[in-house]
């Protein structure tokens, strides 16, 4: 069997980290198994879906390195859903119901007041043909419900182990609205069957839905796929992240300067037994993916973890990997420059500030002009990797300064900053002429 999975986002907004974690789990599983990853655009809501958001989904996945093998739009597949619906109607599993939202709400309140579970009572099944015709003559349009068998549905879940759901405790789900719009469940099951999806990998908020969906697979005479339901992300303190995650779009993270590999490393390894460290590449994440490593507790999304992983990737990035991006920023000052400053970067674009320090003009920070003038007199005529150490020792002997009082004034004058990379490689890059000017308080 060739493994085939799908990611089915709705093009009604930007992808956020929760969406991407689901997509990533599917993508990693498929790639490790040598299978296929399907991008299925859930655009059945024609009013809210847009091509702009669909393009955004493709852009985000491509930027993260998650290419797809097949792509479908559900909006182009309505005839297939209609055919499946007619089959379910013919078999008596899909039936019309005429209650309004107000009717259903009133019944639920009555059930709750009596201590009964608020489950749909299947009153629509008791309607005669004449009663249905009369309701339609009044302008009532039916919604269509799937008649559950009311049994214990069992499956083995890749993430949760053996699971079961009692569909007798559930309302018959609505599959088609009064206006004819297909809700998520029917197109999803029909597409899984038609596209040969072997594994449905998603969040644990879908566990209850799985019982009903398995019954629909069976009613259509189809093979039920293997399921996995992984824990949902929570915040650093264990709080639900649904609202916050909705604002943490991949576009936002990209514009904030995060590396795609940092994002996928973070999402792939959180909540697993793997160390939360940046991967060398996607191949490493693919090789290490295993549902057996997934914990049962919700993984905590901590911003500081992503920041740490992002810095790890930059600190290990070679000049060859960085060169094109340096050129795009107008900050390609050579391999020695990159090697000197990369260990101080949190985001790649931070490199621009250091390119200015080396190749541009800055306003030096001068607090003790006399001290810096003495230091300028002692600066070696030729600067190399060893010059900083010998120069600092000479300044120490001449002035008696030591520790922070020795190093900080020199750093502030030469870079205009209080912190940064090691000064030993920076000094020869700045050059003697520019260093003298800055030590003397001149903009250079």
N, C-alpha and C positions, 0 to 999 in steps of 0.2 A: 504494500500500500504506500502510495506517495502522499506524504503529509501535505495538507493544504489548509491554510488558515486565512482569516479575513479580519480586516479592520474596517469598521463601517461608521465613520463620522458623519454628522449632519453639517452641511455647509451653511450654518446659520450663525457662525461666529468663528473666532480664532481658536486654534488648538491650544489647550493649556497642558500643564504638566501631568494632570491626571489622565487626559486623553492619550498623551504620548507614552506614558508608562504602559497602558494597555496595548498600544500599537507595538511598543518595543518588545513586550513579552511575546506577542505573536510573531514578530519578525525574527527574534533570536531563536525561538523554538523551530520555526520553519527553516531557517538557515542552518541550524545545527543538524536537523534531520535531512537536509538536502531536499527540502520540499518547496512549496510555493506560498508566497505572501500576496494576498489579494487586497486591493484597495477598492472598497465598495462605498460609493457616495450615497448616503441615505438622504436623498433629496425629494422624497415623496411629498413633503410639505412645500408645494410649489410657491406659496406666498412668501415664506420666510427664507427659502434657500436662494443663494445667489452664486453666480459664477465667480465673483470676486473672492468669496470665502472658499470656494472650491479650489481656486488657484492658490490661495493661501495655504490650504492643507497640503497641496502638492509641494509647494515651496518649502514648507517647514519639514516635511518628511525627507525631501531631497537634501536639504541643508544638514540634517542630522545623519545622513548617510543611509537612510532606510528606504532603499528602492523597492518597487513593487513589481510583481511578475504579470499581473493582470489587473485591469481596472474596469469597473462597471458603474453606471449611474442607474439607480433604482427608478428614476423618473422615466427611463426608456423601457421599463419592463412591466408596465401596468397590464398588458394583455396576458402575461404569464401569471400574474397574481389573480386576475379575473378567472382564468381557467381553473386554478387551484380552488378558488372560492366556490365556483360552480360545482366542483367535485365534492367539496365538503357539504354544500347545500343538498346535493343529491343523496348523500349518505346520511343526512339528518344530523350531522355534527355542527353545522352552521345554521343558526335559526334567527329570524327577525324578532326584534324587541322594540316596543314603541314607547316605553317610559321616557318622560322628560327628566332632565337633571333634577328638577324640583320634586318629581315623583320619587325618584330614587333616594334623594336626601330625606324625604319624609319617612320612607320605609326604614331607612337605616336608623333614624332616631327612635322609631317605634321598637325596632329590634333591640337596640341598646337599652331602652327603658325596661324591657322585659328580661334583660340579662342574656340575650341571645347574640351570637356573633353576627356582625353586619354583612351577611353574605346574600347575594342576589337570590331571590326565592324562585326563580324560573317561572314567574307568572306568565310570561309570554308564551311558554310552551302549552299553556292551557287555553289559549285563545283559539276560537274556531275560525274557519276561513271567512265567515261572514263578519265576525268581530274585527278581524284584521282589515277587511275591505272597508268597514265603516270607519275605522281609525284613519285609514289612508284618505278616505273621502273628506275627512275633517282637516286634511292637510298634514297629518302626521307622516313623517318619513322614518322608516325603521333604521336602527343600528343593528349590526349583526354580531351575535355572540357565539363563541365556540362552546359546545356542550362537553364539559369534562366528564370523565367516567367515574370520578369520585373514588379513586383508588390510591394506594401507596406506590408512588413512582420512585424507583431506585436507580442510582447510577454510581459508578466509581469516579470520583473527582481527582484529577491529577494533583491538585493543591490541598484538598480537604479530606481525601480518602473516601470511604463509603458514605453516601448521602441518600436521603430519601425525603420526599415531600408528599403529604397527604392532600390530594386535590379535592377531597370531600370538604376540606376546610377553606376552599377558595371559591370566589365568585367566578362564574363562567366569563372569561375575558372577552371584551369587545374587540373584534378584529377589523371591523369596517364601521366608520362613523355614519351619521345620518346623511352627511353631504357626499358620501361615497369615498371619502379619503381613507386609505388603508393606514391603520396604525402600525407601529413598529413590528409587532410580533409576526403577523402573517407574511409580509415581504421578507423578513429576516429568515424565517424557516424555509419558505419557498426557494429563496436564493441559495441557502445552504445546501438544499437538495439539488437544485439545478446546477450549481457550480461545483458540486462534489467536495464541499468543505468537510474535512475529516475531524477537525478539532476546533471547538469554540472556546476560546480563552478570554476571560473577562473578569470583572470585579465581582466581589462577593455580594454586592447589592442585587445581583441577578439570580441568586440561588433559588428563591421562591418561584421566579418566573420559569425556571428550568423544568419544573414538574409539568406545567401546562404546555410548554414548548415540546417536550418529549411526546406528550399525547398527540400534538399536532403532527409531528414527524410520523408517528405510528398511523394516524388517521389517513395520511397521504401515502401510506405504504412504503415509507422511506427508511433507510438505515439511519439510526440515531448517531450523531457524532459523539466523540469523546469530549467531555467538558472539564474545564478548570476554572475555579473561582478564587482569585487571590484577594487578600485583605486590602482595603482601601487606605490611602494615605491619611495621616493625621498630622497635626501641628507639633511643634517642639514640646508642648505641654500635654499632648494627647487630645487636643481639641479637634473637632471636625474641621476639615479644610475645604469643604465643598465650595463655600462662597469665596474664600481667598484664592483657591486654586483657579477659579473661574477668571480671576484677574491676572493670573500668572501665565500669560500666553507665551508661547515659544517665540513669537515676534518680539515681545517685551524683553525676554532673556537675550535674544540675539542683539537687539539694539543696545542692551546694557553691556554688551561686550563679552558675554560668556562663550566659551569654546563648546562646539557641539559635542565633542568627546567627553567633556566634563559633565554635560547634562545627561548623556546616555549612561555614563559610568555611574553617576549618582542614582538615577532611576533604576538601573539594572541591579545594583548591588544593595540598595537599602532594603532592610527587612529580610536579608538572606544571611547565611553563615559566612559569606565571603567578607573579607576586610573591605571597609568602605574607602577604597583607594582608586585613583584614576587608572584606567586601563591604558595599555600602550597603544591599542587600536581596537577596532570593532571585532577583529578576528579573535582577540583574547576574550571579549565578552561572549561571543558565540560559543567558543570552546568551553567556557566555564558555566554556561547556563544549564540549570538543572532544577526542576520543581522540588526535588528532594532537599534543596537548600532553603526553600521558602518557609519562613516561620508562619505561625498562625496568628501572631499579634500584628495589628496594624503598624506598618513602618512609619517612623516619624520623619517628616520633611523639615530639615533644619537648614536654613539659609547659609549658615556658617560652613556647613559641610560642602555645599556646592562651591563656595568661595575657595575653600581649601583645595578641592580637587582641581578647580580652574587654575590656581597658582601652580599646583604640581605639574600640570601639563605644560604650562609656559616655561617653567624652570628646566624642564627636560627637553624642550623643543630645540632641534638643531637649526643652525643657520640656513641650511638648505630648505628646511620646512618653512622657515619664517621669511625667506628672502622676498618672495613675490608680494607678500603682505606688507613688508617693510617698504618696498618700492611704491606700492599703492598709497602709502601714507607719506611718501617723500622722506622717509627716515632710514633709508638703507645706507648706513655709514660703514658697512663692512662687517666681516665676521668677528673681529676683535671687539667691536662695539656691541654687537648682539650678545656675545659671550659675557661681556662685562656687566650688562644691565639686566639680562633676562631673569636672574635670581631675585630681582627686586620688583618684578611685575606682578600685579594682581589681575589686570585685564590687558589684552594685547595693545590696545590703543594708548596705554600708559607710556609706551615707548616714545611717543611724540615729545613728551616733556624732556626725556633724556637726550633725544636727538637735538633739541634746542640747547641743552646744557653743553653738549659736545660741539655741535656744528653751528650753533646760532649765537645770539647775543643775550646775556642775562644781566640783571641788576644784582651785583654781589651784596651779601649781607655783611656789613662791617660794623663791629662794636668796639674793637680796640685797634685803631689804625696803626699805632706805634708797633704793636706786636706783629701785625701783618706785614709792615714795612721791613722789619727785621727778617721775617720769614722769606720775603721776596728776595732779599739780598743773599740768602742761603740756598735758593733754589738751584739745583744742578743745571749745568749748561746743556746737557743732553738728558732727555727723559726716557726711561724704559721701565720695565716691570718692577725693577728693584729700587727705582728712584724714590718712591714714596717713603719706604722704610728708612733709607739713609737720610733723606731730607728731614723727616720728622725727628729723628735722633739728633740731627744737627741743631734744629730749632729748640729742642728740649734742653740741650747743653747750653745754648746761647741765652735762652730766656728763663730757664728754670720751670717753665710750664710743664704740666703733666696731666695725664688722664683726660677727662672731658675738657678741661681748660686748654689742653694742647690740640686735641683733634677737632673739636667742634668749630672753633673759629676758622680753621683751615677749610673744613668741609663747607661751611656757610659762605665763605668768600669765593671758593672755587665753583660751587654748584648753585648757590642761592637757596639751598635747602638744608633742613636740619637732619634729614635721614636720606638713605639711599644705598646704592651698591658699594662694594668695597672700593676705596679710593685708589688702591695700588694700580689697578688696570685703567681707572678713569683718568688719572693724571697725565700719562703720555698721550691719551686720546684728546684731551683738552689742549695740550701743547704748551710750550714754555711761554710764548709771547702772550697768548690769551690768559694764561695763569698769572703772569706778572701784573697785567692790567687789572685783573680782578682782585688780586691781593692789595693793590694800591687803591682799590675802591672805584675803579673805572668800569663803566658798562662795556662789556666785551663778550 
